[in-house]
Amino acid sequence: MSLNILVDKKQIIVEDNGIGIKKANKSKIFSAFFTTKPSSKTVSGISSYLVKRIICENHKGDITFESEYGKGSKFIITLPDKNK
């Protein structure tokens, strides 16, 4: 059980039951051009990097994640509540 008390903030939580992220890759997940996919012309490894930049720089928010390899991942996006 978890309790999140947020003042003047909103959260979006995206969770999956996929393969998860290996411990060795967790520190690199938001790095530009990092990918675990085999090299090819269609894979750039830029998506999570761009998402983090958009959330942090454009919206003054934050994105974090929790993941256990073999069990899935949870991404938590925290944004300021502009209605407050």
N, CA, C and O atoms as a CHARMM CRD file, in Angstrom:
* protein
*
  336
    1    1 MET  N      0.84000  -1.17600   0.00000 PROA 1      0.00000
    2    1 MET  CA     0.00000   0.00000   0.00000 PROA 1      0.00000
    3    1 MET  C      0.88400   1.23700   0.00000 PROA 1      0.00000
    4    1 MET  O      1.89000   1.29200   0.70700 PROA 1      0.00000
    5    2 SER  N      0.50400   2.22500  -0.79400 PROA 2      0.00000
    6    2 SER  CA     1.28000   3.46100  -0.82200 PROA 2      0.00000
    7    2 SER  C      0.34000   4.64800  -0.67400 PROA 2      0.00000
    8    2 SER  O     -0.81700   4.60400  -1.09000 PROA 2      0.00000
    9    3 LEU  N      0.85700   5.69300  -0.08100 PROA 3      0.00000
   10    3 LEU  CA     0.10900   6.92300   0.12300 PROA 3      0.00000
   11    3 LEU  C      0.91700   8.06000  -0.45600 PROA 3      0.00000
   12    3 LEU  O      2.04900   8.30500  -0.03900 PROA 3      0.00000
   13    4 ASN  N      0.33700   8.75600  -1.41800 PROA 4      0.00000
   14    4 ASN  CA     0.98900   9.91300  -2.01800 PROA 4      0.00000
   15    4 ASN  C      0.20600  11.16100  -1.64600 PROA 4      0.00000
   16    4 ASN  O     -0.95800  11.30400  -2.02000 PROA 4      0.00000
   17    5 ILE  N      0.84200  12.06100  -0.91100 PROA 5      0.00000
   18    5 ILE  CA     0.21500  13.33300  -0.57200 PROA 5      0.00000
   19    5 ILE  C      0.87900  14.39700  -1.43800 PROA 5      0.00000
   20    5 ILE  O      2.06100  14.70200  -1.28000 PROA 5      0.00000
   21    6 LEU  N      0.11100  14.94200  -2.33700 PROA 6      0.00000
   22    6 LEU  CA     0.63800  15.93400  -3.26000 PROA 6      0.00000
   23    6 LEU  C     -0.12200  17.23900  -3.08000 PROA 6      0.00000
   24    6 LEU  O     -1.35200  17.25800  -3.12400 PROA 6      0.00000
   25    7 VAL  N      0.59700  18.30900  -2.88200 PROA 7      0.00000
   26    7 VAL  CA    -0.00700  19.62400  -2.76000 PROA 7      0.00000
   27    7 VAL  C      0.29200  20.37800  -4.04900 PROA 7      0.00000
   28    7 VAL  O      1.45100  20.52400  -4.43700 PROA 7      0.00000
   29    8 ASP  N     -0.74200  20.84700  -4.69700 PROA 8      0.00000
   30    8 ASP  CA    -0.61600  21.60300  -5.93700 PROA 8      0.00000
   31    8 ASP  C      0.06700  20.80800  -7.05300 PROA 8      0.00000
   32    8 ASP  O      0.75700  21.38600  -7.89200 PROA 8      0.00000
   33    9 LYS  N     -0.12200  19.49900  -7.06400 PROA 9      0.00000
   34    9 LYS  CA     0.46200  18.65300  -8.10600 PROA 9      0.00000
   35    9 LYS  C     -0.54200  17.59600  -8.53200 PROA 9      0.00000
   36    9 LYS  O     -1.46000  17.26000  -7.78400 PROA 9      0.00000
   37   10 LYS  N     -0.36100  17.07900  -9.73100 PROA 10     0.00000
   38   10 LYS  CA    -1.16100  15.96800 -10.24600 PROA 10     0.00000
   39   10 LYS  C     -0.21100  14.87600 -10.71100 PROA 10     0.00000
   40   10 LYS  O      0.91200  15.15400 -11.13100 PROA 10     0.00000
   41   11 GLN  N     -0.66700  13.64300 -10.63300 PROA 11     0.00000
   42   11 GLN  CA     0.15800  12.52400 -11.08900 PROA 11     0.00000
   43   11 GLN  C     -0.56900  11.70500 -12.13000 PROA 11     0.00000
   44   11 GLN  O     -1.78400  11.51600 -12.08000 PROA 11     0.00000
   45   12 ILE  N      0.22200  11.22600 -13.07600 PROA 12     0.00000
   46   12 ILE  CA    -0.23600  10.25800 -14.06500 PROA 12     0.00000
   47   12 ILE  C      0.65200   9.04100 -13.88200 PROA 12     0.00000
   48   12 ILE  O      1.87700   9.15200 -13.92600 PROA 12     0.00000
   49   13 ILE  N      0.04900   7.88900 -13.67800 PROA 13     0.00000
   50   13 ILE  CA     0.81800   6.66300 -13.47000 PROA 13     0.00000
   51   13 ILE  C      0.49200   5.69700 -14.59900 PROA 13     0.00000
   52   13 ILE  O     -0.66800   5.36700 -14.84200 PROA 13     0.00000
   53   14 VAL  N      1.54000   5.25100 -15.28200 PROA 14     0.00000
   54   14 VAL  CA     1.41500   4.29200 -16.37300 PROA 14     0.00000
   55   14 VAL  C      2.16400   3.03500 -15.94800 PROA 14     0.00000
   56   14 VAL  O      3.36100   3.07700 -15.66500 PROA 14     0.00000
   57   15 GLU  N      1.44600   1.92400 -15.90900 PROA 15     0.00000
   58   15 GLU  CA     2.02400   0.68300 -15.40900 PROA 15     0.00000
   59   15 GLU  C      1.79300  -0.42900 -16.41900 PROA 15     0.00000
   60   15 GLU  O      0.75400  -0.47700 -17.07700 PROA 15     0.00000
   61   16 ASP  N      2.76700  -1.32200 -16.53800 PROA 16     0.00000
   62   16 ASP  CA     2.59800  -2.46600 -17.41900 PROA 16     0.00000
   63   16 ASP  C      3.06000  -3.73800 -16.72500 PROA 16     0.00000
   64   16 ASP  O      3.66000  -3.69300 -15.65100 PROA 16     0.00000
   65   17 ASN  N      2.77700  -4.85500 -17.34400 PROA 17     0.00000
   66   17 ASN  CA     3.23000  -6.13900 -16.80800 PROA 17     0.00000
   67   17 ASN  C      4.19200  -6.80100 -17.78600 PROA 17     0.00000
   68   17 ASN  O      4.23400  -8.02500 -17.91300 PROA 17     0.00000
   69   18 GLY  N      4.96500  -5.96200 -18.47500 PROA 18     0.00000
   70   18 GLY  CA     5.93900  -6.45000 -19.45400 PROA 18     0.00000
   71   18 GLY  C      7.16400  -7.03200 -18.77500 PROA 18     0.00000
   72   18 GLY  O      7.11200  -7.44300 -17.61500 PROA 18     0.00000
   73   19 ILE  N      8.25000  -7.06300 -19.50100 PROA 19     0.00000
   74   19 ILE  CA     9.47200  -7.70000 -19.00500 PROA 19     0.00000
   75   19 ILE  C     10.19900  -6.86300 -17.96000 PROA 19     0.00000
   76   19 ILE  O     11.01500  -7.40100 -17.21200 PROA 19     0.00000
   77   20 GLY  N      9.92800  -5.57200 -17.88800 PROA 20     0.00000
   78   20 GLY  CA    10.61200  -4.72900 -16.91800 PROA 20     0.00000
   79   20 GLY  C     11.96900  -4.25900 -17.42200 PROA 20     0.00000
   80   20 GLY  O     12.33600  -4.48600 -18.57500 PROA 20     0.00000
   81   21 ILE  N     12.69400  -3.60700 -16.54300 PROA 21     0.00000
   82   21 ILE  CA    13.98700  -3.01600 -16.88900 PROA 21     0.00000
   83   21 ILE  C     15.06400  -3.64900 -16.02100 PROA 21     0.00000
   84   21 ILE  O     14.93700  -3.69700 -14.79800 PROA 21     0.00000
   85   22 LYS  N     16.11100  -4.12700 -16.65200 PROA 22     0.00000
   86   22 LYS  CA    17.21800  -4.73100 -15.90400 PROA 22     0.00000
   87   22 LYS  C     17.89200  -3.68000 -15.03700 PROA 22     0.00000
   88   22 LYS  O     17.96200  -2.50600 -15.40100 PROA 22     0.00000
   89   23 LYS  N     18.38300  -4.11600 -13.89300 PROA 23     0.00000
   90   23 LYS  CA    19.04600  -3.22100 -12.93500 PROA 23     0.00000
   91   23 LYS  C     20.17400  -2.42800 -13.59300 PROA 23     0.00000
   92   23 LYS  O     20.33900  -1.23900 -13.31900 PROA 23     0.00000
   93   24 ALA  N     20.94600  -3.07800 -14.45300 PROA 24     0.00000
   94   24 ALA  CA    22.07700  -2.42200 -15.12000 PROA 24     0.00000
   95   24 ALA  C     21.63600  -1.30200 -16.05800 PROA 24     0.00000
   96   24 ALA  O     22.43200  -0.41600 -16.36700 PROA 24     0.00000
   97   25 ASN  N     20.38800  -1.32300 -16.51500 PROA 25     0.00000
   98   25 ASN  CA    19.89400  -0.31400 -17.46000 PROA 25     0.00000
   99   25 ASN  C     19.12000   0.82200 -16.79300 PROA 25     0.00000
  100   25 ASN  O     18.82900   1.82500 -17.44600 PROA 25     0.00000
  101   26 LYS  N     18.78600   0.69100 -15.52800 PROA 26     0.00000
  102   26 LYS  CA    17.93800   1.68900 -14.86200 PROA 26     0.00000
  103   26 LYS  C     18.54100   3.08700 -14.86900 PROA 26     0.00000
  104   26 LYS  O     17.81900   4.06700 -15.04800 PROA 26     0.00000
  105   27 SER  N     19.83800   3.19400 -14.67800 PROA 27     0.00000
  106   27 SER  CA    20.46400   4.52800 -14.64100 PROA 27     0.00000
  107   27 SER  C     20.56200   5.16100 -16.02800 PROA 27     0.00000
  108   27 SER  O     20.82800   6.35700 -16.14300 PROA 27     0.00000
  109   28 LYS  N     20.35000   4.37500 -17.07600 PROA 28     0.00000
  110   28 LYS  CA    20.49400   4.88500 -18.45000 PROA 28     0.00000
  111   28 LYS  C     19.15900   5.12600 -19.15000 PROA 28     0.00000
  112   28 LYS  O     19.14000   5.61300 -20.28100 PROA 28     0.00000
  113   29 ILE  N     18.05000   4.79600 -18.50400 PROA 29     0.00000
  114   29 ILE  CA    16.76200   4.76400 -19.17600 PROA 29     0.00000
  115   29 ILE  C     16.35200   6.10000 -19.80600 PROA 29     0.00000
  116   29 ILE  O     15.67400   6.10600 -20.83300 PROA 29     0.00000
  117   30 PHE  N     16.74900   7.22900 -19.21400 PROA 30     0.00000
  118   30 PHE  CA    16.40100   8.54200 -19.76700 PROA 30     0.00000
  119   30 PHE  C     17.56000   9.18300 -20.53100 PROA 30     0.00000
  120   30 PHE  O     17.50400  10.37200 -20.84500 PROA 30     0.00000
  121   31 SER  N     18.59500   8.42300 -20.83100 PROA 31     0.00000
  122   31 SER  CA    19.73900   8.94400 -21.59100 PROA 31     0.00000
  123   31 SER  C     19.42500   8.97200 -23.08400 PROA 31     0.00000
  124   31 SER  O     18.77800   8.07000 -23.61600 PROA 31     0.00000
  125   32 ALA  N     19.89400  10.01800 -23.74100 PROA 32     0.00000
  126   32 ALA  CA    19.68800  10.13800 -25.19100 PROA 32     0.00000
  127   32 ALA  C     20.37400   8.98900 -25.90500 PROA 32     0.00000
  128   32 ALA  O     21.51600   8.64500 -25.60100 PROA 32     0.00000
  129   33 PHE  N     19.68100   8.41400 -26.83800 PROA 33     0.00000
  130   33 PHE  CA    20.15800   7.35100 -27.72600 PROA 33     0.00000
  131   33 PHE  C     20.37100   6.00500 -27.04900 PROA 33     0.00000
  132   33 PHE  O     20.91700   5.09400 -27.67100 PROA 33     0.00000
  133   34 PHE  N     19.95400   5.85000 -25.77900 PROA 34     0.00000
  134   34 PHE  CA    20.05700   4.54600 -25.13100 PROA 34     0.00000
  135   34 PHE  C     18.91200   3.65200 -25.59900 PROA 34     0.00000
  136   34 PHE  O     17.75400   4.07100 -25.60200 PROA 34     0.00000
  137   35 THR  N     19.22800   2.44400 -25.98600 PROA 35     0.00000
  138   35 THR  CA    18.22600   1.45700 -26.36200 PROA 35     0.00000
  139   35 THR  C     18.73000   0.06700 -26.01300 PROA 35     0.00000
  140   35 THR  O     19.93400  -0.18600 -25.99500 PROA 35     0.00000
  141   36 THR  N     17.81100  -0.81100 -25.74300 PROA 36     0.00000
  142   36 THR  CA    18.16800  -2.21700 -25.51800 PROA 36     0.00000
  143   36 THR  C     17.87200  -3.04400 -26.75500 PROA 36     0.00000
  144   36 THR  O     18.12900  -4.24800 -26.78800 PROA 36     0.00000
  145   37 LYS  N     17.33200  -2.39500 -27.76600 PROA 37     0.00000
  146   37 LYS  CA    16.99100  -3.08100 -29.01800 PROA 37     0.00000
  147   37 LYS  C     18.23700  -3.27600 -29.86900 PROA 37     0.00000
  148   37 LYS  O     19.17000  -2.47500 -29.80100 PROA 37     0.00000
  149   38 PRO  N     18.25700  -4.33900 -30.67300 PROA 38     0.00000
  150   38 PRO  CA    19.38200  -4.51600 -31.60600 PROA 38     0.00000
  151   38 PRO  C     19.46900  -3.31500 -32.54800 PROA 38     0.00000
  152   38 PRO  O     18.44400  -2.75700 -32.93900 PROA 38     0.00000
  153   39 SER  N     20.65300  -2.92900 -32.90100 PROA 39     0.00000
  154   39 SER  CA    20.85300  -1.77500 -33.78900 PROA 39     0.00000
  155   39 SER  C     20.13400  -1.95700 -35.10600 PROA 39     0.00000
  156   39 SER  O     20.17200  -3.02300 -35.72100 PROA 39     0.00000
  157   40 SER  N     19.48400  -0.90200 -35.51700 PROA 40     0.00000
  158   40 SER  CA    18.85500  -0.87000 -36.83600 PROA 40     0.00000
  159   40 SER  C     18.59800   0.58800 -37.18900 PROA 40     0.00000
  160   40 SER  O     18.77800   1.47500 -36.35500 PROA 40     0.00000
  161   41 LYS  N     18.18400   0.82900 -38.40600 PROA 41     0.00000
  162   41 LYS  CA    17.94800   2.19400 -38.85700 PROA 41     0.00000
  163   41 LYS  C     16.68800   2.79500 -38.24100 PROA 41     0.00000
  164   41 LYS  O     16.55400   4.01800 -38.20200 PROA 41     0.00000
  165   42 THR  N     15.76400   1.97100 -37.76000 PROA 42     0.00000
  166   42 THR  CA    14.49800   2.48700 -37.23300 PROA 42     0.00000
  167   42 THR  C     14.52000   2.71100 -35.72400 PROA 42     0.00000
  168   42 THR  O     13.58400   3.30600 -35.18800 PROA 42     0.00000
  169   43 VAL  N     15.53700   2.26400 -35.03500 PROA 43     0.00000
  170   43 VAL  CA    15.60300   2.41100 -33.58200 PROA 43     0.00000
  171   43 VAL  C     16.63000   3.47500 -33.22900 PROA 43     0.00000
  172   43 VAL  O     17.81200   3.33600 -33.54500 PROA 43     0.00000
  173   44 SER  N     16.16600   4.55800 -32.56100 PROA 44     0.00000
  174   44 SER  CA    17.09800   5.63800 -32.22500 PROA 44     0.00000
  175   44 SER  C     17.37900   5.74300 -30.73100 PROA 44     0.00000
  176   44 SER  O     18.38600   6.33600 -30.34400 PROA 44     0.00000
  177   45 GLY  N     16.51100   5.17900 -29.87300 PROA 45     0.00000
  178   45 GLY  CA    16.71400   5.27800 -28.43900 PROA 45     0.00000
  179   45 GLY  C     16.54100   6.68500 -27.90600 PROA 45     0.00000
  180   45 GLY  O     17.23500   7.07500 -26.96700 PROA 45     0.00000
  181   46 ILE  N     15.64200   7.45000 -28.47800 PROA 46     0.00000
  182   46 ILE  CA    15.48400   8.84900 -28.08400 PROA 46     0.00000
  183   46 ILE  C     14.15700   9.11100 -27.36000 PROA 46     0.00000
  184   46 ILE  O     13.99100  10.17700 -26.76700 PROA 46     0.00000
  185   47 SER  N     13.23100   8.18500 -27.39300 PROA 47     0.00000
  186   47 SER  CA    11.87100   8.41400 -26.88000 PROA 47     0.00000
  187   47 SER  C     11.81700   8.80000 -25.41400 PROA 47     0.00000
  188   47 SER  O     11.26100   9.84900 -25.08800 PROA 47     0.00000
  189   48 SER  N     12.36800   8.00000 -24.52200 PROA 48     0.00000
  190   48 SER  CA    12.26800   8.31800 -23.08800 PROA 48     0.00000
  191   48 SER  C     13.04000   9.59200 -22.74900 PROA 48     0.00000
  192   48 SER  O     12.64000  10.33800 -21.85500 PROA 48     0.00000
  193   49 TYR  N     14.11900   9.84100 -23.43900 PROA 49     0.00000
  194   49 TYR  CA    14.89200  11.07700 -23.25500 PROA 49     0.00000
  195   49 TYR  C     14.02300  12.29000 -23.59400 PROA 49     0.00000
  196   49 TYR  O     13.98900  13.26400 -22.84200 PROA 49     0.00000
  197   50 LEU  N     13.32500  12.22600 -24.72600 PROA 50     0.00000
  198   50 LEU  CA    12.47300  13.34600 -25.13900 PROA 50     0.00000
  199   50 LEU  C     11.28400  13.51900 -24.20600 PROA 50     0.00000
  200   50 LEU  O     10.91200  14.64700 -23.88500 PROA 50     0.00000
  201   51 VAL  N     10.68600  12.42700 -23.77000 PROA 51     0.00000
  202   51 VAL  CA     9.56400  12.50800 -22.83900 PROA 51     0.00000
  203   51 VAL  C     10.00400  13.22800 -21.56700 PROA 51     0.00000
  204   51 VAL  O      9.30600  14.12500 -21.09300 PROA 51     0.00000
  205   52 LYS  N     11.14400  12.84800 -21.01600 PROA 52     0.00000
  206   52 LYS  CA    11.64500  13.48700 -19.79000 PROA 52     0.00000
  207   52 LYS  C     11.89400  14.97900 -20.01500 PROA 52     0.00000
  208   52 LYS  O     11.53400  15.79700 -19.16800 PROA 52     0.00000
  209   53 ARG  N     12.49500  15.33800 -21.12600 PROA 53     0.00000
  210   53 ARG  CA    12.75400  16.76000 -21.41500 PROA 53     0.00000
  211   53 ARG  C     11.46000  17.55500 -21.53300 PROA 53     0.00000
  212   53 ARG  O     11.35700  18.66000 -21.00100 PROA 53     0.00000
  213   54 ILE  N     10.47800  16.99600 -22.22500 PROA 54     0.00000
  214   54 ILE  CA     9.19400  17.69600 -22.38900 PROA 54     0.00000
  215   54 ILE  C      8.51300  17.89000 -21.03800 PROA 54     0.00000
  216   54 ILE  O      8.02900  18.98100 -20.73600 PROA 54     0.00000
  217   55 ILE  N      8.47600  16.84100 -20.22900 PROA 55     0.00000
  218   55 ILE  CA     7.82500  16.92700 -18.92600 PROA 55     0.00000
  219   55 ILE  C      8.55700  17.90900 -18.01300 PROA 55     0.00000
  220   55 ILE  O      7.92200  18.74500 -17.36900 PROA 55     0.00000
  221   56 CYS  N      9.86900  17.81600 -17.95400 PROA 56     0.00000
  222   56 CYS  CA    10.65200  18.66000 -17.03900 PROA 56     0.00000
  223   56 CYS  C     10.76900  20.10200 -17.51600 PROA 56     0.00000
  224   56 CYS  O     10.50500  21.02900 -16.75000 PROA 56     0.00000
  225   57 GLU  N     11.15800  20.30000 -18.76000 PROA 57     0.00000
  226   57 GLU  CA    11.42400  21.64700 -19.26000 PROA 57     0.00000
  227   57 GLU  C     10.16000  22.40700 -19.66400 PROA 57     0.00000
  228   57 GLU  O     10.00800  23.58100 -19.32300 PROA 57     0.00000
  229   58 ASN  N      9.26300  21.75300 -20.37900 PROA 58     0.00000
  230   58 ASN  CA     8.07200  22.45100 -20.87400 PROA 58     0.00000
  231   58 ASN  C      6.97000  22.56700 -19.82600 PROA 58     0.00000
  232   58 ASN  O      6.23300  23.55300 -19.80400 PROA 58     0.00000
  233   59 HSD  N      6.85700  21.55800 -18.95300 PROA 59     0.00000
  234   59 HSD  CA     5.74700  21.52400 -18.00500 PROA 59     0.00000
  235   59 HSD  C      6.17400  21.66300 -16.54500 PROA 59     0.00000
  236   59 HSD  O      5.32900  21.64000 -15.65000 PROA 59     0.00000
  237   60 LYS  N      7.48000  21.80600 -16.29700 PROA 60     0.00000
  238   60 LYS  CA     8.01300  21.96500 -14.93600 PROA 60     0.00000
  239   60 LYS  C      7.59900  20.81600 -14.01800 PROA 60     0.00000
  240   60 LYS  O      7.33300  21.01400 -12.83300 PROA 60     0.00000
  241   61 GLY  N      7.55100  19.61900 -14.58700 PROA 61     0.00000
  242   61 GLY  CA     7.18400  18.43500 -13.83200 PROA 61     0.00000
  243   61 GLY  C      8.36100  17.49100 -13.68200 PROA 61     0.00000
  244   61 GLY  O      9.51900  17.89000 -13.80600 PROA 61     0.00000
  245   62 ASP  N      8.04500  16.23600 -13.41400 PROA 62     0.00000
  246   62 ASP  CA     9.07900  15.22500 -13.23900 PROA 62     0.00000
  247   62 ASP  C      8.52500  13.87200 -13.66800 PROA 62     0.00000
  248   62 ASP  O      7.31300  13.65300 -13.65200 PROA 62     0.00000
  249   63 ILE  N      9.41100  12.97800 -14.04600 PROA 63     0.00000
  250   63 ILE  CA     9.03600  11.61000 -14.36000 PROA 63     0.00000
  251   63 ILE  C     10.02700  10.68500 -13.67100 PROA 63     0.00000
  252   63 ILE  O     11.24000  10.88000 -13.75100 PROA 63     0.00000
  253   64 THR  N      9.49900   9.68600 -13.00100 PROA 64     0.00000
  254   64 THR  CA    10.31300   8.67600 -12.34600 PROA 64     0.00000
  255   64 THR  C      9.74600   7.31200 -12.72700 PROA 64     0.00000
  256   64 THR  O      8.68500   7.22200 -13.34500 PROA 64     0.00000
  257   65 PHE  N     10.45000   6.27100 -12.35900 PROA 65     0.00000
  258   65 PHE  CA     9.92600   4.94300 -12.63500 PROA 65     0.00000
  259   65 PHE  C     10.35900   3.95000 -11.57300 PROA 65     0.00000
  260   65 PHE  O     11.34000   4.15000 -10.85600 PROA 65     0.00000
  261   66 GLU  N      9.60100   2.88700 -11.50100 PROA 66     0.00000
  262   66 GLU  CA     9.92000   1.73700 -10.67000 PROA 66     0.00000
  263   66 GLU  C      9.81800   0.53900 -11.59300 PROA 66     0.00000
  264   66 GLU  O      8.89500   0.45700 -12.40400 PROA 66     0.00000
  265   67 SER  N     10.74700  -0.38200 -11.48100 PROA 67     0.00000
  266   67 SER  CA    10.70800  -1.54000 -12.34800 PROA 67     0.00000
  267   67 SER  C     11.41600  -2.71700 -11.70300 PROA 67     0.00000
  268   67 SER  O     12.45400  -2.56900 -11.05700 PROA 67     0.00000
  269   68 GLU  N     10.83100  -3.88000 -11.89300 PROA 68     0.00000
  270   68 GLU  CA    11.46200  -5.11400 -11.46200 PROA 68     0.00000
  271   68 GLU  C     11.54300  -6.01400 -12.68800 PROA 68     0.00000
  272   68 GLU  O     10.52600  -6.34400 -13.29900 PROA 68     0.00000
  273   69 TYR  N     12.75400  -6.40200 -13.03500 PROA 69     0.00000
  274   69 TYR  CA    12.94400  -7.21100 -14.23600 PROA 69     0.00000
  275   69 TYR  C     12.14100  -8.50600 -14.11900 PROA 69     0.00000
  276   69 TYR  O     12.20900  -9.21000 -13.11100 PROA 69     0.00000
  277   70 GLY  N     11.39800  -8.79300 -15.15200 PROA 70     0.00000
  278   70 GLY  CA    10.55300  -9.97900 -15.17800 PROA 70     0.00000
  279   70 GLY  C      9.14200  -9.73800 -14.67800 PROA 70     0.00000
  280   70 GLY  O      8.28900 -10.62000 -14.77700 PROA 70     0.00000
  281   71 LYS  N      8.88200  -8.53900 -14.13500 PROA 71     0.00000
  282   71 LYS  CA     7.55200  -8.26800 -13.57200 PROA 71     0.00000
  283   71 LYS  C      6.87500  -7.02900 -14.13100 PROA 71     0.00000
  284   71 LYS  O      5.66000  -6.89600 -13.98900 PROA 71     0.00000
  285   72 GLY  N      7.60100  -6.12300 -14.75500 PROA 72     0.00000
  286   72 GLY  CA     6.97600  -4.93400 -15.32400 PROA 72     0.00000
  287   72 GLY  C      7.54500  -3.64400 -14.79000 PROA 72     0.00000
  288   72 GLY  O      8.49500  -3.63400 -14.00800 PROA 72     0.00000
  289   73 SER  N      6.93800  -2.54300 -15.23300 PROA 73     0.00000
  290   73 SER  CA     7.41800  -1.20900 -14.88600 PROA 73     0.00000
  291   73 SER  C      6.25300  -0.29100 -14.56900 PROA 73     0.00000
  292   73 SER  O      5.12700  -0.50600 -15.01800 PROA 73     0.00000
  293   74 LYS  N      6.54600   0.73600 -13.78500 PROA 74     0.00000
  294   74 LYS  CA     5.57500   1.78000 -13.48500 PROA 74     0.00000
  295   74 LYS  C      6.27900   3.11300 -13.67100 PROA 74     0.00000
  296   74 LYS  O      7.31200   3.36200 -13.04900 PROA 74     0.00000
  297   75 PHE  N      5.72800   3.97400 -14.52300 PROA 75     0.00000
  298   75 PHE  CA     6.24000   5.32000 -14.73800 PROA 75     0.00000
  299   75 PHE  C      5.29400   6.30100 -14.06600 PROA 75     0.00000
  300   75 PHE  O      4.07800   6.22700 -14.24300 PROA 75     0.00000
  301   76 ILE  N      5.86100   7.22300 -13.29300 PROA 76     0.00000
  302   76 ILE  CA     5.07800   8.19500 -12.53800 PROA 76     0.00000
  303   76 ILE  C      5.43000   9.59100 -13.04400 PROA 76     0.00000
  304   76 ILE  O      6.56700  10.04400 -12.91000 PROA 76     0.00000
  305   77 ILE  N      4.44900  10.25700 -13.62000 PROA 77     0.00000
  306   77 ILE  CA     4.61900  11.62000 -14.11900 PROA 77     0.00000
  307   77 ILE  C      3.94700  12.54600 -13.10900 PROA 77     0.00000
  308   77 ILE  O      2.76400  12.39000 -12.80400 PROA 77     0.00000
  309   78 THR  N      4.70400  13.50700 -12.59400 PROA 78     0.00000
  310   78 THR  CA     4.17300  14.47600 -11.63500 PROA 78     0.00000
  311   78 THR  C      4.23300  15.85200 -12.27900 PROA 78     0.00000
  312   78 THR  O      5.28800  16.29800 -12.73000 PROA 78     0.00000
  313   79 LEU  N      3.08100  16.51900 -12.31400 PROA 79     0.00000
  314   79 LEU  CA     2.96800  17.82700 -12.94800 PROA 79     0.00000
  315   79 LEU  C      2.37100  18.83400 -11.96700 PROA 79     0.00000
  316   79 LEU  O      1.56400  18.47000 -11.11200 PROA 79     0.00000
  317   80 PRO  N      2.77000  20.09900 -12.09400 PROA 80     0.00000
  318   80 PRO  CA     2.13300  21.12000 -11.24700 PROA 80     0.00000
  319   80 PRO  C      0.65900  21.23300 -11.62300 PROA 80     0.00000
  320   80 PRO  O      0.29200  21.11700 -12.79200 PROA 80     0.00000
  321   81 ASP  N     -0.18000  21.46100 -10.60800 PROA 81     0.00000
  322   81 ASP  CA    -1.60700  21.65900 -10.84000 PROA 81     0.00000
  323   81 ASP  C     -1.82900  23.12100 -11.18300 PROA 81     0.00000
  324   81 ASP  O     -1.77200  23.98400 -10.30800 PROA 81     0.00000
  325   82 LYS  N     -2.07600  23.39400 -12.42600 PROA 82     0.00000
  326   82 LYS  CA    -2.22800  24.78200 -12.87700 PROA 82     0.00000
  327   82 LYS  C     -3.56800  25.38300 -12.45800 PROA 82     0.00000
  328   82 LYS  O     -3.79200  26.58000 -12.63600 PROA 82     0.00000
  329   83 ASN  N     -4.45800  24.56200 -11.90400 PROA 83     0.00000
  330   83 ASN  CA    -5.75100  25.05400 -11.43700 PROA 83     0.00000
  331   83 ASN  C     -5.69500  25.58200 -10.01600 PROA 83     0.00000
  332   83 ASN  O     -6.68800  26.11000  -9.51600 PROA 83     0.00000
  333   84 LYS  N     -4.55200  25.45000  -9.35600 PROA 84     0.00000
  334   84 LYS  CA    -4.40800  25.89200  -7.95200 PROA 84     0.00000
  335   84 LYS  C     -3.79100  27.26800  -7.90000 PROA 84     0.00000
  336   84 LYS  O     -3.58900  27.81300  -6.81500 PROA 84     0.00000
